[in-house]
Amino acid sequence: MLQTILIAASIGFAGPHAMIDQNARAALLEAARAPVQAELGKAPKFRVDQLHRDGDSAFLLATLQDSDGRPFDYHGTPLADAAQQGMVSRTYAALLRHDARGWQVVAKAIGPSDVAWEDWSKRYGAPAKLFAQ
């Protein structure tokens, strides 16, 4: 049994719930953060709720936080009014693909009030298992 564990550890696990090494994780999170910063005018910190990768596709589900770890404050962003009315969540979802340029965001949902990524598998041809909890 120990031999099986050692072999599995040496070759890694496949599938969306496999461990993602720190370099790949950092690259994924940085790529996912860029469009949020561009749209909102400030860079949030992510509390990662799910980060799944399958080959060249990845799915991130995160909670937006301020740099001090507090809930993200939409004040001063284009979503400030909607957030003040309770129409925006602190959820962020992103579907990413890896290509020659690195990780690219294919689809994103900033502050959705529903499951905006529900049809991303069909719409973007992403593996359905990426979105499983």
Sequence and secondary structure as in RCSB ss.txt:
>XXXX:A:sequence
MLQTILIAASIGFAGPHAMIDQNARAALLEAARAPVQAELGKAPKFRVDQLHRDGDSAFLLATLQDSDGRPFDYH
GTPLADAAQQGMVSRTYAALLRHDARGWQVVAKAIGPSDVAWEDWSKRYGAPAKLFAQ
>XXXX:A:secstr
 HHHHHHHHHH   STTS   HHHHHHHHHHHHHHHHHHHSS  EEEEEEEEEETTEEEEEEEEE TTSSB   T
TSTTHHHHHTT   SEEEEEEEEETTEEEEEEEEES SS TTTTHHHHHT  GGGG  
